[in-house]
Amino acid sequence: MNILIINGPNLNLLGVRQPEIYGTDTLEELMMWLETTPEGVGHKFKFHQSNHEGEIIDTIHDERHWADRLIINPGAFSHYSYAIRDAISAVGIPTVEVHISNIENREEFRKNSVIKHVCINQFSGLGKNSYLEGLKYLLDY
């Protein structure tokens, strides 16, 4: 299966940014870990990170014929990017939204995701295991 993983703004700073919330793994370490889990072995992955909304949308569009499944951590775009929401909806790729931190236990604005309603599931608050649970869910979908 071809799995596209998109990470949004500030996730390039994992390992440095608030490690008490986001952990000490860098984004590269997290992606390498996911790819080498028993669930990840045997599948093809493409990883993309951007701090720019339009670039995320372009990646979703550009990879729509390659990707069988999509995992997205839209970061702060979760809370207001109807454009990313529409891109996910338009391409019809089964998508899971993930967050490292528990967005339900953080600031009020983080509790709302405009993305989750076009995704088949959402996982948050499990650290890097949010990605693994998302992957498992997509593989069983």
MIFI-121003 format. One record per atom (N, C-alpha, C): residue in three letters; y, x, z. Coordinates in steps of 0.001 Angstrom, whole numbers, plus 500000, padded with zeros to 6 digits. Last residue first. Example, Ala and Ser with C-alpha at 12.3 -4.5 7.8 and 13.67 -1.06 7.14 Angstrom:
BEGIN
SER497750512850507080 SER498940513670507140 SER500030512900507870 ALA494310513190507800 ALA495500512300507800 ALA496700513200507800 
***
This chain:
BEGIN
TYR499440491242507059 TYR500091490080506459 TYR499441489678505157 ASP498563493582508084 ASP497712492402508288 ASP498229491173507562 LEU500662495240507503 LEU499351495542506916 LEU498395494376507044 LEU502690494114509057 LEU502777494064507598 LEU501434494339506933 TYR501767494740511633 TYR501978493351511237 TYR501991493212509721 LYS501796497528511573 LYS500535496797511781 LYS500660495360511291 LEU504583497946511266 LEU503632498389510245 LEU502312497632510366 GLY505535496894513680 GLY505968496329512401 GLY505014496691511278 GLU504334498664515442 GLU503963497247515500 GLU504376496525514216 LEU505698500996514627 LEU504240500904514507 LEU503777499454514542 TYR508351500376515278 TYR507982500658513888 TYR506479500498513689 SER508102500132518013 SER508580498972517250 SER508220499144515779 ASN507485502651518909 ASN506371501734518671 ASN506802500425518021 LYS509833503851519575 LYS509313504106518225 LYS508136503199517896 GLY510671501100521661 GLY510903502476521248 GLY510379502670519840 LEU510515498413521905 LEU509262499153522094 LEU509432500633521771 GLY512652496804521253 GLY512461497177522646 GLY511206497976522929 SER511396494589518711 SER512446495396519330 SER512052495723520758 PHE510522493159515660 PHE510031493875516830 PHE511172494702517394 GLN510107490255513757 GLN511048491221514313 GLN510405491837515552 ASN508912488885510615 ASN508832489119512053 ASN509891490135512444 ILE509640488369508074 ILE508465487644508559 ILE508243487866510048 CYS513134487743507415 CYS512014488643507688 CYS510837487822508219 VAL515238486151507355 VAL514624486408506050 VAL513467487405506174 HIS516035486123509988 HIS515576484862509407 HIS515023485006507992 LYS517051488639510678 LYS515706488252511111 LYS515176486982510439 ILE519716489071509942 ILE518643489579509080 ILE517303488916509405 VAL521447488425511847 VAL521491487576510659 VAL520364487953509691 SER520909488478515197 SER520562489149513952 SER520612488143512816 ASN522335488820518364 ASN522282488022517149 ASN521904488893515960 LYS522588490685520356 LYS521507489702520466 LYS521323488868519206 ARG524826492220520211 ARG523587492776519653 ARG522438491766519640 PHE526835490916521602 PHE526895490905520134 PHE525599491409519500 GLU526163491465524326 GLU526016490120523761 GLU525976490124522234 GLU524288494472524853 GLU525546493749524747 GLU525324492430524005 ARG520812493910525700 ARG521973494773525517 ARG523235493918525433 ASN518420492628525569 ASN518880493086526885 ASN520086494000526791 GLU517795492155522947 GLU518017490985523808 GLU518571491367525181 ILE517181494578521852 ILE518499494017521542 ILE518818492789522392 ASN515774497218523096 ASN515600495774523225 ASN516962495116523039 SER515632499859520611 SER516019499292521906 SER515769497787521913 ILE514651499978517984 ILE514091500834519020 ILE514389500254520397 HIS513808497332515853 HIS514853497991516646 HIS514172498785517743 VAL512997495906512647 VAL512653496609513880 VAL513897497192514533 GLU511850493371510524 GLU513020494007511134 GLU512577494663512433 VAL509774493316507729 VAL509846493234509183 VAL511092493982509629 THR509016491581504718 THR509872492504505470 THR509788492222506967 PRO507703491204501555 PRO507480490914502980 PRO508129492010503837 ILE510148490850499064 ILE509176491777499653 ILE508960491378501112 GLY512130489412497683 GLY510873488760498044 GLY509792489688498573 VAL514686489970496815 VAL513580490749496249 VAL512207490200496623 ALA516414488186498185 ALA516355488185496723 ALA515121488891496173 SER516198488809500910 SER515770487501500425 SER515547487510498912 ILE517387491332500885 ILE515997491167501329 ILE515438489856500791 ALA519963490598500026 ALA519156491536499236 ALA517683491413499603 ASP520847488931502105 ASP520655488366500770 ASP519810489277499885 ARG521003490857504168 ARG520140489675504304 ARG519823489093502926 ILE522999492459503160 ILE521648493021503302 ILE520646491884503432 ALA525052490500503302 ALA524729491135502023 ALA523337491772502073 TYR525391489870505903 TYR524796488839505064 TYR524401489419503704 SER525527491666508505 SER525414491943507071 SER524646490858506336 TYR525767491380511306 TYR526769490757510437 TYR526558490949508936 HIS523779492527512801 HIS524598491507513444 HIS525572490805512505 SER522555494582511463 SER521768493398511851 SER522661492222512210 PHE524178496746511322 PHE524269495793510216 PHE523480494518510516 ALA523424498377513429 ALA524504497414513669 ALA524692496428512522 GLY520133498643512190 GLY521143499071513154 GLY522180497982513344 PRO518092497816510552 PRO519443497775510001 PRO520526498238510965 ASN515245498903509884 ASN516018498946511115 ASN517468498985510652 ILE512648497481508035 ILE514067497824508084 ILE514561497820509523 ILE509960497789505945 ILE510361497832507352 ILE511815498254507353 LEU508269496152503385 LEU509525496771503811 LEU509660496662505326 ARG505736496404500838 ARG506201495966502152 ARG507451496746502517 ASP505535497394498325 ASP504739496210498649 ASP505201495575499956 ALA507850498926496146 ALA507477498583497527 ALA506654497299497597 TRP508465499037493385 TRP507551500003493996 TRP506987499479495318 HIS510301497114492808 HIS509074497120492008 HIS508034498076492581 ARG512381497637494611 ARG511697496346494656 ARG510411496311493850 GLU514025499814494767 GLU512624500016495136 GLU511798498726495102 ASP516582498876494101 ASP515957499918493276 ASP514461500067493549 HIS517156497018496180 HIS517061496603494769 HIS516249497602493952 ILE517164498732498403 ILE516284497555498382 ILE516080497089496936 THR519180500497497554 THR517815500982497767 THR516818499833497756 ASP521434498817497503 ASP520965499447496269 ASP519533499942496404 ILE521595498255500267 ILE521342497172499306 ILE520809497748497999 ILE522226500819501186 ILE521013500147501660 ILE520628499027500689 GLU524674501170499919 GLU523572502075499589 GLU522232501486500045 GLY526238499224501166 GLY525937499118499743 GLY524785500006499319 GLU526407500278503846 GLU525779498999503542 GLU525359498891502075 HIS525786503437504991 HIS526584502649504058 HIS525821501411503610 ASN524290505230506255 ASN525349504645507068 ASN526209503689506241 SER520792505339505636 SER522174505359505179 SER523087504719506208 GLN517602506493504805 GLN518571506225505864 GLN519948506278505255 HIS514287505967503790 HIS515694506028503400 HIS516547505710504619 PHE511064506830502692 PHE511992506684503810 PHE513415506827503296 LYS508057505614501526 LYS509362506138501142 LYS510293505819502298 PHE504529506092501624 PHE505784505755502280 PHE506962506347501517 LYS501312504883501054 LYS502427505668500533 LYS503713505158501172 HIS498389505171503149 HIS499446504391502510 HIS500535505338502023 GLY496710506814504496 GLY496173506112503329 GLY497185505251502607 VAL497974506297507736 VAL497188507142506828 VAL496609506295505693 GLY499014504360509431 GLY499816504845508323 GLY499041505652507287 GLU497144503909511423 GLU497566502782510577 GLU498301503253509328 PRO497006506411512675 PRO495823505872511980 PRO496173504719511043 THR500089508096511794 THR499298507269512705 THR498053506796511957 THR501668509388509967 THR500403510030510325 THR499607509263511380 GLU503961507866509702 GLU503169508124508494 GLU501784508684508830 LEU505004508065512269 LEU504538506778511759 LEU503599506973510572 TRP505713510813512375 TRP504738510253513318 TRP504150508959512759 MET507692510906510419 MET506469511692510243 MET505360511168511148 MET509608509246511640 MET509016508843510366 MET507716509609510098 LEU510206510753513961 LEU509700509386514078 LEU508997508958512789 GLU511220513117512821 GLU510006513152513652 GLU509377511770513773 GLU513517512061511544 GLU512463512720510758 GLU511148512769511543 LEU514966511185513755 LEU514514510218512753 LEU513382510812511922 THR513747512797516746 THR514683512674515639 THR514142511623514671 ASP513061511648520026 ASP512570511966518684 ASP513703511856517679 THR514062510698522380 THR514408512069522019 THR513869512479520657 GLY515551507372522809 GLY514507508385522870 GLY514975509732522355 TYR517515505455523006 TYR516838505596521720 TYR515735506661521713 ILE518442505529525678 ILE518208504246525009 ILE517276504418523814 GLU518620508162526329 GLU518123507253527369 GLU517836505862526806 PRO519894509328524172 PRO518432509448524274 PRO517829508557525358 GLN522439508845522568 GLN521965508091523723 GLN520435508139523881 ARG521751510865519905 ARG522503509670520299 ARG521792508947521442 VAL519723512678519447 VAL520993513138520004 VAL521746511963520611 GLY517604511263518568 GLY517320512521519247 GLY518547513090519926 LEU519371509974515752 LEU518297509848516747 LEU517945511232517289 LEU521257510013513795 LEU521570510741515028 LEU520507510558516113 ASN520529508328511817 ASN520435509756511511 ASN520710510610512752 LEU521318505925512765 LEU519943506317513060 LEU519662507752512638 ASN523844505212511953 ASN523726506005513170 ASN522300506409513516 PRO522812502478509923 PRO523835503361510460 PRO523494503953511823 GLY519279502131509091 GLY520705501931508902 GLY521579502896509671 ASN516387502803507283 ASN517089502933508557 ASN518581502926508309 ILE513580501562505684 ILE515023501767505602 ILE515598501783507012 ILE510646502195504122 ILE511258502107505448 ILE512721502492505314 LEU508181500826502112 LEU509544501325502150 LEU510087501127503562 ILE504953501387501171 ILE505786500894502268 ILE507133501609502259 ASN502266500484499286 ASN503543501202499234 ASN504497500573500244 MET498817500846500000 MET500000500000500000 MET501242500888500000 
***
